[in-house]
Amino acid sequence: MEIIRDPDTANIYTAALAITWGLRRCNCRGCRERVTTIIARAGEKVPTFALCEKHYQEGAQPGGCKLDLVFDSSDGITESGNAPPVVT
């Protein structure tokens, strides 16, 4: 997995990618916070899921955490990995 985020620039790059890829919210169940982190398949640069800052920080702790992810039509991505084309 590859982590896409840019905490030093107020998430401008990540926000632009989230808009391009149709990621409207954190994929954790019950969370509707804005995206600050995009998790992508290694080497493919296509979104797998998106996280808000709170859920990213929970997962970044030593030992990580278990996240209950939800994929639905409001996310712009699906469990099968379908996503809009990569913009370069």
PyMOL Python script that loads the backbone (N, CA, C, O; Angstrom):
from pymol import cmd

cmd.read_pdbstr("""\
ATOM      1  N   MET A   1       0.831  -1.173   0.000  1.00  0.00           N
ATOM      2  CA  MET A   1       0.000   0.000   0.000  1.00  0.00           C
ATOM      3  C   MET A   1       0.879   1.240   0.000  1.00  0.00           C
ATOM      4  O   MET A   1       1.983   1.240   0.544  1.00  0.00           O
ATOM      5  N   GLU A   2       0.380   2.272  -0.607  1.00  0.00           N
ATOM      6  CA  GLU A   2       1.083   3.546  -0.644  1.00  0.00           C
ATOM      7  C   GLU A   2       0.202   4.606   0.016  1.00  0.00           C
ATOM      8  O   GLU A   2      -1.002   4.665  -0.231  1.00  0.00           O
ATOM      9  N   ILE A   3       0.808   5.435   0.850  1.00  0.00           N
ATOM     10  CA  ILE A   3       0.072   6.489   1.544  1.00  0.00           C
ATOM     11  C   ILE A   3       0.309   7.799   0.812  1.00  0.00           C
ATOM     12  O   ILE A   3       1.450   8.211   0.601  1.00  0.00           O
ATOM     13  N   ILE A   4      -0.773   8.442   0.431  1.00  0.00           N
ATOM     14  CA  ILE A   4      -0.703   9.725  -0.264  1.00  0.00           C
ATOM     15  C   ILE A   4      -1.256  10.787   0.684  1.00  0.00           C
ATOM     16  O   ILE A   4      -2.437  10.770   1.029  1.00  0.00           O
ATOM     17  N   ARG A   5      -0.393  11.706   1.098  1.00  0.00           N
ATOM     18  CA  ARG A   5      -0.817  12.799   1.975  1.00  0.00           C
ATOM     19  C   ARG A   5       0.243  13.893   1.952  1.00  0.00           C
ATOM     20  O   ARG A   5       1.409  13.633   1.655  1.00  0.00           O
ATOM     21  N   ASP A   6      -0.158  15.087   2.259  1.00  0.00           N
ATOM     22  CA  ASP A   6       0.786  16.198   2.274  1.00  0.00           C
ATOM     23  C   ASP A   6       0.488  17.131   3.447  1.00  0.00           C
ATOM     24  O   ASP A   6      -0.047  18.220   3.243  1.00  0.00           O
ATOM     25  N   PRO A   7       0.823  16.723   4.667  1.00  0.00           N
ATOM     26  CA  PRO A   7       0.483  17.517   5.846  1.00  0.00           C
ATOM     27  C   PRO A   7       1.163  18.891   5.886  1.00  0.00           C
ATOM     28  O   PRO A   7       0.686  19.788   6.582  1.00  0.00           O
ATOM     29  N   ASP A   8       2.251  19.069   5.166  1.00  0.00           N
ATOM     30  CA  ASP A   8       2.978  20.337   5.222  1.00  0.00           C
ATOM     31  C   ASP A   8       2.364  21.441   4.366  1.00  0.00           C
ATOM     32  O   ASP A   8       2.740  22.604   4.512  1.00  0.00           O
ATOM     33  N   THR A   9       1.436  21.107   3.485  1.00  0.00           N
ATOM     34  CA  THR A   9       0.850  22.123   2.602  1.00  0.00           C
ATOM     35  C   THR A   9      -0.658  22.197   2.773  1.00  0.00           C
ATOM     36  O   THR A   9      -1.380  22.435   1.805  1.00  0.00           O
ATOM     37  N   ALA A  10      -1.134  21.999   3.973  1.00  0.00           N
ATOM     38  CA  ALA A  10      -2.564  22.079   4.292  1.00  0.00           C
ATOM     39  C   ALA A  10      -3.395  21.116   3.438  1.00  0.00           C
ATOM     40  O   ALA A  10      -4.562  21.384   3.154  1.00  0.00           O
ATOM     41  N   ASN A  11      -2.794  20.001   3.033  1.00  0.00           N
ATOM     42  CA  ASN A  11      -3.489  18.956   2.274  1.00  0.00           C
ATOM     43  C   ASN A  11      -4.017  19.421   0.920  1.00  0.00           C
ATOM     44  O   ASN A  11      -5.001  18.866   0.431  1.00  0.00           O
ATOM     45  N   ILE A  12      -3.399  20.411   0.310  1.00  0.00           N
ATOM     46  CA  ILE A  12      -3.865  20.913  -0.985  1.00  0.00           C
ATOM     47  C   ILE A  12      -3.753  19.833  -2.052  1.00  0.00           C
ATOM     48  O   ILE A  12      -4.703  19.615  -2.805  1.00  0.00           O
ATOM     49  N   TYR A  13      -2.613  19.154  -2.134  1.00  0.00           N
ATOM     50  CA  TYR A  13      -2.417  18.108  -3.133  1.00  0.00           C
ATOM     51  C   TYR A  13      -3.373  16.942  -2.895  1.00  0.00           C
ATOM     52  O   TYR A  13      -4.006  16.448  -3.829  1.00  0.00           O
ATOM     53  N   THR A  14      -3.474  16.509  -1.642  1.00  0.00           N
ATOM     54  CA  THR A  14      -4.372  15.403  -1.318  1.00  0.00           C
ATOM     55  C   THR A  14      -5.820  15.783  -1.602  1.00  0.00           C
ATOM     56  O   THR A  14      -6.579  14.969  -2.129  1.00  0.00           O
ATOM     57  N   ALA A  15      -6.215  17.007  -1.261  1.00  0.00           N
ATOM     58  CA  ALA A  15      -7.582  17.465  -1.530  1.00  0.00           C
ATOM     59  C   ALA A  15      -7.869  17.465  -3.028  1.00  0.00           C
ATOM     60  O   ALA A  15      -8.956  17.071  -3.452  1.00  0.00           O
ATOM     61  N   ALA A  16      -6.906  17.901  -3.829  1.00  0.00           N
ATOM     62  CA  ALA A  16      -7.092  17.910  -5.282  1.00  0.00           C
ATOM     63  C   ALA A  16      -7.251  16.490  -5.825  1.00  0.00           C
ATOM     64  O   ALA A  16      -8.110  16.249  -6.674  1.00  0.00           O
ATOM     65  N   LEU A  17      -6.441  15.558  -5.352  1.00  0.00           N
ATOM     66  CA  LEU A  17      -6.577  14.164  -5.775  1.00  0.00           C
ATOM     67  C   LEU A  17      -7.915  13.585  -5.329  1.00  0.00           C
ATOM     68  O   LEU A  17      -8.566  12.866  -6.086  1.00  0.00           O
ATOM     69  N   ALA A  18      -8.321  13.896  -4.109  1.00  0.00           N
ATOM     70  CA  ALA A  18      -9.601  13.391  -3.603  1.00  0.00           C
ATOM     71  C   ALA A  18     -10.746  13.860  -4.488  1.00  0.00           C
ATOM     72  O   ALA A  18     -11.644  13.077  -4.799  1.00  0.00           O
ATOM     73  N   ILE A  19     -10.732  15.118  -4.896  1.00  0.00           N
ATOM     74  CA  ILE A  19     -11.773  15.648  -5.790  1.00  0.00           C
ATOM     75  C   ILE A  19     -11.710  14.933  -7.129  1.00  0.00           C
ATOM     76  O   ILE A  19     -12.739  14.502  -7.648  1.00  0.00           O
ATOM     77  N   THR A  20     -10.516  14.802  -7.693  1.00  0.00           N
ATOM     78  CA  THR A  20     -10.346  14.142  -8.988  1.00  0.00           C
ATOM     79  C   THR A  20     -10.853  12.708  -8.947  1.00  0.00           C
ATOM     80  O   THR A  20     -11.500  12.246  -9.887  1.00  0.00           O
ATOM     81  N   TRP A  21     -10.559  12.008  -7.863  1.00  0.00           N
ATOM     82  CA  TRP A  21     -10.944  10.603  -7.745  1.00  0.00           C
ATOM     83  C   TRP A  21     -12.323  10.405  -7.140  1.00  0.00           C
ATOM     84  O   TRP A  21     -12.759   9.266  -6.976  1.00  0.00           O
ATOM     85  N   GLY A  22     -13.023  11.487  -6.804  1.00  0.00           N
ATOM     86  CA  GLY A  22     -14.379  11.372  -6.268  1.00  0.00           C
ATOM     87  C   GLY A  22     -14.448  10.867  -4.846  1.00  0.00           C
ATOM     88  O   GLY A  22     -15.460  10.295  -4.443  1.00  0.00           O
ATOM     89  N   LEU A  23     -13.391  11.065  -4.077  1.00  0.00           N
ATOM     90  CA  LEU A  23     -13.365  10.643  -2.675  1.00  0.00           C
ATOM     91  C   LEU A  23     -13.959  11.760  -1.833  1.00  0.00           C
ATOM     92  O   LEU A  23     -13.322  12.792  -1.621  1.00  0.00           O
ATOM     93  N   ARG A  24     -15.163  11.556  -1.360  1.00  0.00           N
ATOM     94  CA  ARG A  24     -15.869  12.635  -0.677  1.00  0.00           C
ATOM     95  C   ARG A  24     -15.767  12.601   0.834  1.00  0.00           C
ATOM     96  O   ARG A  24     -16.063  13.595   1.497  1.00  0.00           O
ATOM     97  N   ARG A  25     -15.350  11.465   1.392  1.00  0.00           N
ATOM     98  CA  ARG A  25     -15.296  11.348   2.845  1.00  0.00           C
ATOM     99  C   ARG A  25     -14.376  10.202   3.238  1.00  0.00           C
ATOM    100  O   ARG A  25     -13.958   9.397   2.405  1.00  0.00           O
ATOM    101  N   CYS A  26     -14.076  10.151   4.516  1.00  0.00           N
ATOM    102  CA  CYS A  26     -13.324   9.048   5.103  1.00  0.00           C
ATOM    103  C   CYS A  26     -14.132   7.761   4.917  1.00  0.00           C
ATOM    104  O   CYS A  26     -15.351   7.771   5.083  1.00  0.00           O
ATOM    105  N   ASN A  27     -13.468   6.659   4.577  1.00  0.00           N
ATOM    106  CA  ASN A  27     -14.159   5.395   4.351  1.00  0.00           C
ATOM    107  C   ASN A  27     -14.436   4.600   5.631  1.00  0.00           C
ATOM    108  O   ASN A  27     -14.962   3.490   5.545  1.00  0.00           O
ATOM    109  N   CYS A  28     -14.102   5.127   6.811  1.00  0.00           N
ATOM    110  CA  CYS A  28     -14.420   4.425   8.058  1.00  0.00           C
ATOM    111  C   CYS A  28     -15.917   4.523   8.330  1.00  0.00           C
ATOM    112  O   CYS A  28     -16.531   5.574   8.147  1.00  0.00           O
ATOM    113  N   ARG A  29     -16.484   3.414   8.769  1.00  0.00           N
ATOM    114  CA  ARG A  29     -17.926   3.355   9.048  1.00  0.00           C
ATOM    115  C   ARG A  29     -18.343   4.480   9.999  1.00  0.00           C
ATOM    116  O   ARG A  29     -17.753   4.661  11.064  1.00  0.00           O
ATOM    117  N   GLY A  30     -19.371   5.232   9.593  1.00  0.00           N
ATOM    118  CA  GLY A  30     -19.929   6.290  10.422  1.00  0.00           C
ATOM    119  C   GLY A  30     -19.191   7.615  10.368  1.00  0.00           C
ATOM    120  O   GLY A  30     -19.654   8.600  10.944  1.00  0.00           O
ATOM    121  N   CYS A  31     -18.055   7.662   9.689  1.00  0.00           N
ATOM    122  CA  CYS A  31     -17.271   8.897   9.619  1.00  0.00           C
ATOM    123  C   CYS A  31     -17.625   9.659   8.343  1.00  0.00           C
ATOM    124  O   CYS A  31     -17.730   9.075   7.264  1.00  0.00           O
ATOM    125  N   ARG A  32     -17.803  10.945   8.482  1.00  0.00           N
ATOM    126  CA  ARG A  32     -18.119  11.797   7.328  1.00  0.00           C
ATOM    127  C   ARG A  32     -17.127  12.949   7.203  1.00  0.00           C
ATOM    128  O   ARG A  32     -17.410  13.956   6.555  1.00  0.00           O
ATOM    129  N   GLU A  33     -15.955  12.789   7.835  1.00  0.00           N
ATOM    130  CA  GLU A  33     -14.938  13.842   7.802  1.00  0.00           C
ATOM    131  C   GLU A  33     -14.274  13.907   6.428  1.00  0.00           C
ATOM    132  O   GLU A  33     -14.307  12.948   5.657  1.00  0.00           O
ATOM    133  N   ARG A  34     -13.674  15.054   6.145  1.00  0.00           N
ATOM    134  CA  ARG A  34     -13.017  15.228   4.843  1.00  0.00           C
ATOM    135  C   ARG A  34     -11.728  14.401   4.779  1.00  0.00           C
ATOM    136  O   ARG A  34     -11.123  14.071   5.799  1.00  0.00           O
ATOM    137  N   VAL A  35     -11.348  14.092   3.584  1.00  0.00           N
ATOM    138  CA  VAL A  35     -10.184  13.249   3.305  1.00  0.00           C
ATOM    139  C   VAL A  35      -8.891  14.041   3.495  1.00  0.00           C
ATOM    140  O   VAL A  35      -8.740  15.138   2.957  1.00  0.00           O
ATOM    141  N   THR A  36      -7.965  13.475   4.264  1.00  0.00           N
ATOM    142  CA  THR A  36      -6.618  14.042   4.364  1.00  0.00           C
ATOM    143  C   THR A  36      -5.567  13.042   3.899  1.00  0.00           C
ATOM    144  O   THR A  36      -4.412  13.406   3.678  1.00  0.00           O
ATOM    145  N   THR A  37      -5.972  11.767   3.750  1.00  0.00           N
ATOM    146  CA  THR A  37      -5.042  10.705   3.389  1.00  0.00           C
ATOM    147  C   THR A  37      -5.720   9.746   2.418  1.00  0.00           C
ATOM    148  O   THR A  37      -6.860   9.331   2.627  1.00  0.00           O
ATOM    149  N   ILE A  38      -5.007   9.405   1.363  1.00  0.00           N
ATOM    150  CA  ILE A  38      -5.500   8.432   0.392  1.00  0.00           C
ATOM    151  C   ILE A  38      -4.563   7.235   0.451  1.00  0.00           C
ATOM    152  O   ILE A  38      -3.344   7.387   0.368  1.00  0.00           O
ATOM    153  N   ILE A  39      -5.128   6.065   0.591  1.00  0.00           N
ATOM    154  CA  ILE A  39      -4.344   4.834   0.589  1.00  0.00           C
ATOM    155  C   ILE A  39      -4.539   4.193  -0.785  1.00  0.00           C
ATOM    156  O   ILE A  39      -5.667   3.956  -1.218  1.00  0.00           O
ATOM    157  N   ALA A  40      -3.426   3.918  -1.461  1.00  0.00           N
ATOM    158  CA  ALA A  40      -3.472   3.383  -2.821  1.00  0.00           C
ATOM    159  C   ALA A  40      -2.719   2.064  -2.887  1.00  0.00           C
ATOM    160  O   ALA A  40      -1.882   1.761  -2.037  1.00  0.00           O
ATOM    161  N   ARG A  41      -3.033   1.290  -3.910  1.00  0.00           N
ATOM    162  CA  ARG A  41      -2.289   0.053  -4.155  1.00  0.00           C
ATOM    163  C   ARG A  41      -0.857   0.414  -4.528  1.00  0.00           C
ATOM    164  O   ARG A  41      -0.624   1.362  -5.277  1.00  0.00           O
ATOM    165  N   ALA A  42       0.081  -0.332  -4.013  1.00  0.00           N
ATOM    166  CA  ALA A  42       1.493  -0.058  -4.272  1.00  0.00           C
ATOM    167  C   ALA A  42       1.777  -0.056  -5.762  1.00  0.00           C
ATOM    168  O   ALA A  42       1.436  -1.004  -6.470  1.00  0.00           O
ATOM    169  N   GLY A  43       2.399   1.007  -6.233  1.00  0.00           N
ATOM    170  CA  GLY A  43       2.821   1.103  -7.614  1.00  0.00           C
ATOM    171  C   GLY A  43       1.735   1.427  -8.617  1.00  0.00           C
ATOM    172  O   GLY A  43       2.041   1.618  -9.794  1.00  0.00           O
ATOM    173  N   GLU A  44       0.485   1.497  -8.207  1.00  0.00           N
ATOM    174  CA  GLU A  44      -0.592   1.718  -9.171  1.00  0.00           C
ATOM    175  C   GLU A  44      -1.180   3.117  -9.136  1.00  0.00           C
ATOM    176  O   GLU A  44      -1.786   3.544 -10.119  1.00  0.00           O
ATOM    177  N   LYS A  45      -1.025   3.836  -8.052  1.00  0.00           N
ATOM    178  CA  LYS A  45      -1.550   5.191  -7.914  1.00  0.00           C
ATOM    179  C   LYS A  45      -3.043   5.288  -8.176  1.00  0.00           C
ATOM    180  O   LYS A  45      -3.513   6.293  -8.710  1.00  0.00           O
ATOM    181  N   VAL A  46      -3.787   4.265  -7.810  1.00  0.00           N
ATOM    182  CA  VAL A  46      -5.250   4.342  -7.869  1.00  0.00           C
ATOM    183  C   VAL A  46      -5.748   4.205  -6.431  1.00  0.00           C
ATOM    184  O   VAL A  46      -5.186   3.432  -5.655  1.00  0.00           O
ATOM    185  N   PRO A  47      -6.785   4.940  -6.074  1.00  0.00           N
ATOM    186  CA  PRO A  47      -7.226   4.912  -4.682  1.00  0.00           C
ATOM    187  C   PRO A  47      -7.818   3.565  -4.286  1.00  0.00           C
ATOM    188  O   PRO A  47      -8.554   2.944  -5.053  1.00  0.00           O
ATOM    189  N   THR A  48      -7.491   3.133  -3.096  1.00  0.00           N
ATOM    190  CA  THR A  48      -8.089   1.944  -2.508  1.00  0.00           C
ATOM    191  C   THR A  48      -9.108   2.379  -1.466  1.00  0.00           C
ATOM    192  O   THR A  48     -10.225   1.863  -1.429  1.00  0.00           O
ATOM    193  N   PHE A  49      -8.716   3.341  -0.609  1.00  0.00           N
ATOM    194  CA  PHE A  49      -9.654   3.950   0.330  1.00  0.00           C
ATOM    195  C   PHE A  49      -9.083   5.266   0.831  1.00  0.00           C
ATOM    196  O   PHE A  49      -7.907   5.566   0.620  1.00  0.00           O
ATOM    197  N   ALA A  50      -9.931   6.054   1.501  1.00  0.00           N
ATOM    198  CA  ALA A  50      -9.546   7.369   1.999  1.00  0.00           C
ATOM    199  C   ALA A  50      -9.786   7.450   3.503  1.00  0.00           C
ATOM    200  O   ALA A  50     -10.692   6.810   4.037  1.00  0.00           O
ATOM    201  N   LEU A  51      -8.956   8.251   4.177  1.00  0.00           N
ATOM    202  CA  LEU A  51      -9.079   8.415   5.624  1.00  0.00           C
ATOM    203  C   LEU A  51      -9.060   9.896   5.998  1.00  0.00           C
ATOM    204  O   LEU A  51      -8.440  10.714   5.318  1.00  0.00           O
ATOM    205  N   CYS A  52      -9.745  10.224   7.081  1.00  0.00           N
ATOM    206  CA  CYS A  52      -9.641  11.556   7.672  1.00  0.00           C
ATOM    207  C   CYS A  52      -8.376  11.562   8.542  1.00  0.00           C
ATOM    208  O   CYS A  52      -7.739  10.525   8.725  1.00  0.00           O
ATOM    209  N   GLU A  53      -8.025  12.718   9.065  1.00  0.00           N
ATOM    210  CA  GLU A  53      -6.815  12.818   9.879  1.00  0.00           C
ATOM    211  C   GLU A  53      -6.895  11.958  11.136  1.00  0.00           C
ATOM    212  O   GLU A  53      -5.914  11.310  11.501  1.00  0.00           O
ATOM    213  N   LYS A  54      -8.042  11.941  11.800  1.00  0.00           N
ATOM    214  CA  LYS A  54      -8.206  11.151  13.020  1.00  0.00           C
ATOM    215  C   LYS A  54      -7.950   9.672  12.764  1.00  0.00           C
ATOM    216  O   LYS A  54      -7.209   9.037  13.514  1.00  0.00           O
ATOM    217  N   HIS A  55      -8.552   9.111  11.715  1.00  0.00           N
ATOM    218  CA  HIS A  55      -8.382   7.686  11.438  1.00  0.00           C
ATOM    219  C   HIS A  55      -6.988   7.368  10.901  1.00  0.00           C
ATOM    220  O   HIS A  55      -6.466   6.282  11.149  1.00  0.00           O
ATOM    221  N   TYR A  56      -6.385   8.298  10.174  1.00  0.00           N
ATOM    222  CA  TYR A  56      -5.001   8.094   9.747  1.00  0.00           C
ATOM    223  C   TYR A  56      -4.092   8.002  10.977  1.00  0.00           C
ATOM    224  O   TYR A  56      -3.258   7.101  11.067  1.00  0.00           O
ATOM    225  N   GLN A  57      -4.254   8.932  11.920  1.00  0.00           N
ATOM    226  CA  GLN A  57      -3.406   8.943  13.113  1.00  0.00           C
ATOM    227  C   GLN A  57      -3.598   7.671  13.938  1.00  0.00           C
ATOM    228  O   GLN A  57      -2.628   7.147  14.485  1.00  0.00           O
ATOM    229  N   GLU A  58      -4.829   7.163  14.039  1.00  0.00           N
ATOM    230  CA  GLU A  58      -5.078   5.902  14.750  1.00  0.00           C
ATOM    231  C   GLU A  58      -4.307   4.764  14.099  1.00  0.00           C
ATOM    232  O   GLU A  58      -3.702   3.950  14.795  1.00  0.00           O
ATOM    233  N   GLY A  59      -4.322   4.698  12.775  1.00  0.00           N
ATOM    234  CA  GLY A  59      -3.637   3.632  12.060  1.00  0.00           C
ATOM    235  C   GLY A  59      -2.134   3.784  12.033  1.00  0.00           C
ATOM    236  O   GLY A  59      -1.419   2.802  11.832  1.00  0.00           O
ATOM    237  N   ALA A  60      -1.638   4.992  12.231  1.00  0.00           N
ATOM    238  CA  ALA A  60      -0.197   5.250  12.176  1.00  0.00           C
ATOM    239  C   ALA A  60       0.512   4.933  13.492  1.00  0.00           C
ATOM    240  O   ALA A  60       1.736   5.043  13.566  1.00  0.00           O
ATOM    241  N   GLN A  61      -0.215   4.550  14.514  1.00  0.00           N
ATOM    242  CA  GLN A  61       0.383   4.201  15.800  1.00  0.00           C
ATOM    243  C   GLN A  61       1.113   2.858  15.694  1.00  0.00           C
ATOM    244  O   GLN A  61       0.733   2.017  14.880  1.00  0.00           O
ATOM    245  N   PRO A  62       2.141   2.649  16.493  1.00  0.00           N
ATOM    246  CA  PRO A  62       2.813   1.344  16.488  1.00  0.00           C
ATOM    247  C   PRO A  62       1.794   0.224  16.705  1.00  0.00           C
ATOM    248  O   PRO A  62       0.987   0.275  17.633  1.00  0.00           O
ATOM    249  N   GLY A  63       1.841  -0.748  15.865  1.00  0.00           N
ATOM    250  CA  GLY A  63       0.884  -1.854  15.951  1.00  0.00           C
ATOM    251  C   GLY A  63      -0.376  -1.605  15.144  1.00  0.00           C
ATOM    252  O   GLY A  63      -1.168  -2.524  14.930  1.00  0.00           O
ATOM    253  N   GLY A  64      -0.573  -0.363  14.690  1.00  0.00           N
ATOM    254  CA  GLY A  64      -1.728  -0.041  13.853  1.00  0.00           C
ATOM    255  C   GLY A  64      -3.046  -0.208  14.580  1.00  0.00           C
ATOM    256  O   GLY A  64      -3.105  -0.190  15.810  1.00  0.00           O
ATOM    257  N   CYS A  65      -4.096  -0.371  13.803  1.00  0.00           N
ATOM    258  CA  CYS A  65      -5.426  -0.578  14.364  1.00  0.00           C
ATOM    259  C   CYS A  65      -6.285  -1.262  13.308  1.00  0.00           C
ATOM    260  O   CYS A  65      -5.889  -1.359  12.146  1.00  0.00           O
ATOM    261  N   LYS A  66      -7.437  -1.725  13.705  1.00  0.00           N
ATOM    262  CA  LYS A  66      -8.388  -2.303  12.765  1.00  0.00           C
ATOM    263  C   LYS A  66      -9.405  -1.231  12.417  1.00  0.00           C
ATOM    264  O   LYS A  66     -10.000  -0.619  13.303  1.00  0.00           O
ATOM    265  N   LEU A  67      -9.603  -1.005  11.124  1.00  0.00           N
ATOM    266  CA  LEU A  67     -10.560  -0.011  10.658  1.00  0.00           C
ATOM    267  C   LEU A  67     -11.742  -0.720  10.012  1.00  0.00           C
ATOM    268  O   LEU A  67     -11.555  -1.636   9.211  1.00  0.00           O
ATOM    269  N   ASP A  68     -12.935  -0.313  10.349  1.00  0.00           N
ATOM    270  CA  ASP A  68     -14.153  -0.838   9.745  1.00  0.00           C
ATOM    271  C   ASP A  68     -14.486   0.048   8.548  1.00  0.00           C
ATOM    272  O   ASP A  68     -15.120   1.092   8.697  1.00  0.00           O
ATOM    273  N   LEU A  69     -14.052  -0.377   7.359  1.00  0.00           N
ATOM    274  CA  LEU A  69     -14.220   0.435   6.155  1.00  0.00           C
ATOM    275  C   LEU A  69     -15.541   0.147   5.464  1.00  0.00           C
ATOM    276  O   LEU A  69     -16.022  -0.986   5.456  1.00  0.00           O
ATOM    277  N   VAL A  70     -16.120   1.193   4.884  1.00  0.00           N
ATOM    278  CA  VAL A  70     -17.378   1.092   4.154  1.00  0.00           C
ATOM    279  C   VAL A  70     -17.159   1.665   2.764  1.00  0.00           C
ATOM    280  O   VAL A  70     -16.590   2.746   2.608  1.00  0.00           O
ATOM    281  N   PHE A  71     -17.617   0.930   1.752  1.00  0.00           N
ATOM    282  CA  PHE A  71     -17.538   1.384   0.372  1.00  0.00           C
ATOM    283  C   PHE A  71     -18.955   1.458  -0.178  1.00  0.00           C
ATOM    284  O   PHE A  71     -19.653   0.446  -0.251  1.00  0.00           O
ATOM    285  N   ASP A  72     -19.376   2.652  -0.563  1.00  0.00           N
ATOM    286  CA  ASP A  72     -20.704   2.805  -1.151  1.00  0.00           C
ATOM    287  C   ASP A  72     -20.638   3.831  -2.279  1.00  0.00           C
ATOM    288  O   ASP A  72     -19.584   4.412  -2.539  1.00  0.00           O
ATOM    289  N   SER A  73     -21.744   4.044  -2.929  1.00  0.00           N
ATOM    290  CA  SER A  73     -21.753   4.893  -4.121  1.00  0.00           C
ATOM    291  C   SER A  73     -21.368   6.340  -3.836  1.00  0.00           C
ATOM    292  O   SER A  73     -20.960   7.049  -4.755  1.00  0.00           O
ATOM    293  N   SER A  74     -21.483   6.795  -2.602  1.00  0.00           N
ATOM    294  CA  SER A  74     -21.118   8.172  -2.306  1.00  0.00           C
ATOM    295  C   SER A  74     -19.609   8.372  -2.225  1.00  0.00           C
ATOM    296  O   SER A  74     -19.145   9.511  -2.174  1.00  0.00           O
ATOM    297  N   ASP A  75     -18.830   7.282  -2.210  1.00  0.00           N
ATOM    298  CA  ASP A  75     -17.387   7.386  -2.087  1.00  0.00           C
ATOM    299  C   ASP A  75     -16.668   7.639  -3.401  1.00  0.00           C
ATOM    300  O   ASP A  75     -15.596   8.245  -3.406  1.00  0.00           O
ATOM    301  N   GLY A  76     -17.229   7.193  -4.509  1.00  0.00           N
ATOM    302  CA  GLY A  76     -16.526   7.286  -5.772  1.00  0.00           C
ATOM    303  C   GLY A  76     -15.594   6.122  -6.022  1.00  0.00           C
ATOM    304  O   GLY A  76     -14.964   6.060  -7.078  1.00  0.00           O
ATOM    305  N   ILE A  77     -15.488   5.183  -5.069  1.00  0.00           N
ATOM    306  CA  ILE A  77     -14.694   3.977  -5.275  1.00  0.00           C
ATOM    307  C   ILE A  77     -15.507   2.796  -4.771  1.00  0.00           C
ATOM    308  O   ILE A  77     -16.468   2.975  -4.022  1.00  0.00           O
ATOM    309  N   THR A  78     -15.135   1.609  -5.171  1.00  0.00           N
ATOM    310  CA  THR A  78     -15.858   0.412  -4.757  1.00  0.00           C
ATOM    311  C   THR A  78     -14.887  -0.636  -4.246  1.00  0.00           C
ATOM    312  O   THR A  78     -13.675  -0.510  -4.420  1.00  0.00           O
ATOM    313  N   GLU A  79     -15.415  -1.658  -3.624  1.00  0.00           N
ATOM    314  CA  GLU A  79     -14.565  -2.727  -3.097  1.00  0.00           C
ATOM    315  C   GLU A  79     -13.771  -3.427  -4.197  1.00  0.00           C
ATOM    316  O   GLU A  79     -12.689  -3.955  -3.944  1.00  0.00           O
ATOM    317  N   SER A  80     -14.305  -3.432  -5.413  1.00  0.00           N
ATOM    318  CA  SER A  80     -13.606  -4.117  -6.495  1.00  0.00           C
ATOM    319  C   SER A  80     -12.406  -3.340  -6.990  1.00  0.00           C
ATOM    320  O   SER A  80     -11.626  -3.851  -7.793  1.00  0.00           O
ATOM    321  N   GLY A  81     -12.242  -2.088  -6.515  1.00  0.00           N
ATOM    322  CA  GLY A  81     -11.089  -1.301  -6.909  1.00  0.00           C
ATOM    323  C   GLY A  81     -11.324  -0.432  -8.130  1.00  0.00           C
ATOM    324  O   GLY A  81     -10.388   0.197  -8.623  1.00  0.00           O
ATOM    325  N   ASN A  82     -12.553  -0.381  -8.631  1.00  0.00           N
ATOM    326  CA  ASN A  82     -12.821   0.506  -9.760  1.00  0.00           C
ATOM    327  C   ASN A  82     -12.610   1.946  -9.323  1.00  0.00           C
ATOM    328  O   ASN A  82     -13.016   2.334  -8.227  1.00  0.00           O
ATOM    329  N   ALA A  83     -11.984   2.725 -10.165  1.00  0.00           N
ATOM    330  CA  ALA A  83     -11.732   4.122  -9.829  1.00  0.00           C
ATOM    331  C   ALA A  83     -11.607   4.930 -11.106  1.00  0.00           C
ATOM    332  O   ALA A  83     -11.333   4.370 -12.168  1.00  0.00           O
ATOM    333  N   PRO A  84     -11.801   6.224 -11.020  1.00  0.00           N
ATOM    334  CA  PRO A  84     -11.575   7.064 -12.195  1.00  0.00           C
ATOM    335  C   PRO A  84     -10.137   6.949 -12.651  1.00  0.00           C
ATOM    336  O   PRO A  84      -9.274   6.555 -11.867  1.00  0.00           O
ATOM    337  N   PRO A  85      -9.857   7.283 -13.902  1.00  0.00           N
ATOM    338  CA  PRO A  85      -8.487   7.179 -14.401  1.00  0.00           C
ATOM    339  C   PRO A  85      -7.527   8.085 -13.637  1.00  0.00           C
ATOM    340  O   PRO A  85      -7.917   9.117 -13.089  1.00  0.00           O
ATOM    341  N   VAL A  86      -6.283   7.678 -13.616  1.00  0.00           N
ATOM    342  CA  VAL A  86      -5.245   8.454 -12.945  1.00  0.00           C
ATOM    343  C   VAL A  86      -4.925   9.688 -13.781  1.00  0.00           C
ATOM    344  O   VAL A  86      -4.758   9.599 -14.998  1.00  0.00           O
ATOM    345  N   VAL A  87      -4.841  10.826 -13.123  1.00  0.00           N
ATOM    346  CA  VAL A  87      -4.460  12.066 -13.794  1.00  0.00           C
ATOM    347  C   VAL A  87      -2.998  12.322 -13.498  1.00  0.00           C
ATOM    348  O   VAL A  87      -2.592  12.343 -12.336  1.00  0.00           O
ATOM    349  N   THR A  88      -2.203  12.518 -14.539  1.00  0.00           N
ATOM    350  CA  THR A  88      -0.775  12.761 -14.334  1.00  0.00           C
ATOM    351  C   THR A  88      -0.374  14.130 -14.817  1.00  0.00           C
ATOM    352  O   THR A  88       0.796  14.501 -14.720  1.00  0.00           O
TER     353      THR A  88
END
""", "prot")
cmd.dss("prot")
cmd.show_as("cartoon", "prot")
cmd.util.cbc("prot")
cmd.orient("prot")
